[in-house]
Amino acid sequence: MLIAGCDFHAGGSKLPGSDTETGETGEPNLVHASGEAKQFMSSCLIARLIGMEAIGNSQWSIELVEDVGRSIWVGDAG
């Protein structure tokens, strides 16, 4: 099973993850301006449904997830 987390920021994102079958781990840092985050999200094998706890200005990350064909459920952090 692939377990991944996302920490989106205005300039870049961290996407730590691990594969429970292989033990492989990673934490790529992706720059948004160059399109790295969108390219990564488009090419990786991630769940079709993503849950997100949102605070502040999260519209950019919501649109990124939707643009690459994934569904997203947004929960209030409060």
ROLOLO-941422 format. One record per residue: residue in three letters; residue number from 1; x, z, y of N, C-alpha, C, O in turn. Coordinates in steps of 0.2 Angstrom, whole numbers, plus 2048, in hexadecimal, padded with zeros to 3 digits. Layout:
% residues N
R   type   seq   neast   nup   nnorth   caeast   caup   canorth   ceast   cup   cnorth   oeast   oup   onorth
R    ALA   NUM       X     Z        Y        X      Z         Y       X     Z        Y       X     Z        Y
...
This chain:
% residues 78
R   type   seq   neast   nup   nnorth   caeast   caup   canorth   ceast   cup   cnorth   oeast   oup   onorth
R    MET     1     804   800      7FA      800    800       800     804   800      806     80A   803      806
R    LEU     2     803   7FC      80B      806    7FC       811     803   801      816     7FD   800      818
R    ILE     3     807   805      819      804    80A       81E     808   808      825     80E   808      825
R    ALA     4     804   807      82A      807    805       830     804   809      836     7FE   80A      836
R    GLY     5     808   80A      83B      805    80D       841     807   809      847     80C   805      847
R    CYS     6     804   809      84D      805    805       852     805   809      859     801   80E      859
R    ASP     7     80A   809      85D      80B    80C       863     80C   807      868     811   805      86A
R    PHE     8     806   805      86B      806    7FF       870     807   802      877     805   807      879
R    HIS     9     80C   7FF      87B      80D    800       882     80D   7FA      886     80D   7F4      883
R    ALA    10     80D   7FA      88C      80D    7F4       891     812   7EF      88F     811   7E9      88F
R    GLY    11     818   7F2      88E      81E    7ED       88E     820   7EC      887     823   7E6      885
R    GLY    12     81E   7F0      882      820    7EF       87B     81C   7F3      876     819   7F8      878
R    SER    13     81D   7F2      870      81A    7F6       86B     81F   7F8      865     824   7F5      864
R    LYS    14     81D   7FE      862      821    800       85C     81C   800      857     816   802      857
R    LEU    15     81E   7FD      851      81A    7FD       84B     81D   7FF      845     81F   7FC      841
R    PRO    16     81D   806      845      820    809       83F     81C   808      839     816   808      839
R    GLY    17     81F   807      833      81B    806       82D     81F   808      827     825   808      827
R    SER    18     81C   808      821      81F    809       81B     81B   806      815     815   805      816
R    ASP    19     81E   804      810      81B    801       80A     81C   806      804     821   808      802
R    THR    20     816   809      802      816    80F       7FD     819   80C      7F6     81B   810      7F2
R    GLU    21     818   806      7F5      81B    803       7EE     822   802      7EE     825   803      7E9
R    THR    22     825   7FF      7F4      82C    7FE       7F4     830   803      7F7     836   803      7F6
R    GLY    23     82D   807      7FB      831    80C       7FF     834   80A      805     837   80D      809
R    GLU    24     833   803      807      836    800       80D     832   803      813     82C   803      813
R    THR    25     836   804      818      834    806       81E     837   802      824     83C   7FF      823
R    GLY    26     833   802      82A      836    7FE       82F     832   801      836     82D   804      835
R    GLU    27     835   7FF      83B      832    801       842     834   7FC      847     838   7FD      84B
R    PRO    28     831   7F6      847      833    7F1       84C     831   7F2      853     82B   7F5      854
R    ASN    29     835   7F1      857      833    7F1       85F     832   7EA      861     836   7E6      861
R    LEU    30     82C   7E9      863      829    7E2       865     828   7E2      86D     825   7E6      870
R    VAL    31     82B   7DD      870      82A    7DC       877     824   7D7      878     823   7D2      875
R    HIS    32     820   7D9      87D      819    7D6       87E     81A   7CF      882     817   7CA      880
R    ALA    33     81E   7D0      887      81F    7CA       88B     822   7C4      888     820   7BE      889
R    SER    34     826   7C5      882      828    7BF       87F     824   7BD      879     825   7B7      876
R    GLY    35     81E   7C0      878      819    7BE       873     81B   7C1      86C     818   7BF      867
R    GLU    36     820   7C5      86C      822    7C8       865     81C   7CC      862     81B   7CC      85C
R    ALA    37     819   7D0      866      813    7D4       863     80E   7D0      860     80C   7D1      85A
R    LYS    38     80C   7CB      864      807    7C6       861     809   7C2      85B     805   7C2      856
R    GLN    39     80F   7C0      85B      812    7BC       855     812   7C1      84F     810   7BF      84A
R    PHE    40     814   7C7      850      815    7CC       84A     80E   7CD      848     80D   7CD      841
R    MET    41     809   7CF      84C      802    7D0       84A     7FF   7CA      846     7FB   7CB      841
R    SER    42     801   7C4      848      7FE    7BE       845     801   7BD      83E     7FD   7BA      83A
R    SER    43     807   7BE      83D      80B    7BD       837     80B   7C2      832     80B   7C0      82C
R    CYS    44     80A   7C8      834      80A    7CD       82F     804   7CE      82B     7FF   7CC      82D
R    LEU    45     805   7D1      825      7FF    7D2       820     7FC   7D9      822     7FE   7DE      81E
R    ILE    46     7F8   7D9      827      7F5    7DF       829     7ED   7DF      827     7EA   7DA      825
R    ALA    47     7EA   7E5      827      7E3    7E6       825     7DF   7E1      82A     7E1   7E0      830
R    ARG    48     7D9   7DF      828      7D5    7DB       82C     7D1   7E0      831     7CE   7DD      836
R    LEU    49     7D0   7E6      82F      7CD    7EB       834     7D2   7F0      836     7D6   7F3      832
R    ILE    50     7D3   7F1      83D      7D7    7F6       840     7D3   7FB      843     7CF   7F9      847
R    GLY    51     7D5   801      842      7D2    807       846     7D7   809      84C     7DD   809      84A
R    MET    52     7D4   80A      851      7D9    80C       857     7D6   812      85B     7D0   812      85D
R    GLU    53     7DA   817      85C      7D8    81C       861     7DA   81A      868     7E0   819      869
R    ALA    54     7D6   819      86D      7D8    816       873     7D7   81B      879     7D2   81F      87A
R    ILE    55     7DC   81B      87D      7DC    81F       883     7DF   81A      888     7E3   816      887
R    GLY    56     7DE   81B      88F      7E1    817       894     7DF   810      893     7D9   80E      891
R    ASN    57     7E4   80C      895      7E3    805       896     7E5   802      88F     7EA   800      88E
R    SER    58     7E0   801      88A      7E1    7FE       884     7DE   7F7      883     7DF   7F5      87D
R    GLN    59     7DB   7F4      888      7D8    7EE       887     7DD   7E9      885     7DB   7E4      881
R    TRP    60     7E3   7E9      887      7E8    7E4       885     7E9   7E4      87D     7E9   7DF      87A
R    SER    61     7EA   7EA      87B      7EC    7EA       873     7E5   7E8      86F     7E6   7E5      86A
R    ILE    62     7DF   7EA      872      7D9    7E8       86E     7D9   7E0      86E     7D7   7DE      869
R    GLU    63     7DA   7DD      874      7DA    7D6       874     7DF   7D3      870     7DE   7CD      86D
R    LEU    64     7E5   7D6      86F      7EA    7D3       86B     7E8   7D3      864     7E9   7CE      860
R    VAL    65     7E5   7D8      861      7E3    7D9       85A     7DD   7D4      859     7DD   7D1      854
R    GLU    66     7D9   7D3      85E      7D3    7CE       85D     7D6   7C7      85D     7D3   7C3      85A
R    ASP    67     7DB   7C6      861      7DD    7BF       862     7E1   7BD      85C     7E1   7B7      85A
R    VAL    68     7E3   7C1      858      7E6    7BF       851     7E2   7BF      84B     7E4   7BF      846
R    GLY    69     7DB   7C0      84D      7D6    7BF       848     7D4   7C6      844     7D2   7C5      83E
R    ARG    70     7D6   7CB      847      7D5    7D2       843     7CF   7D5      847     7CD   7D4      84D
R    SER    71     7CB   7D9      843      7C6    7DD       846     7C9   7E4      848     7CD   7E7      845
R    ILE    72     7C6   7E7      84D      7C8    7ED       850     7C2   7F2      851     7BE   7F0      855
R    TRP    73     7C3   7F8      84F      7BE    7FD       851     7C2   802      856     7C7   804      854
R    VAL    74     7BF   804      85B      7C2    808       860     7BF   80E      861     7B8   80F      862
R    GLY    75     7C2   814      860      7BF    81B       860     7C2   81E      867     7C7   81D      869
R    ASP    76     7BE   822      86A      7BF    826       870     7C4   82C      86E     7C3   82F      869
R    ALA    77     7CA   82C      871      7CF    831       870     7CC   838      871     7CF   83D      86E
R    GLY    78     7C7   839      875      7C4    83F       877     7C0   842      871     7BD   847      872
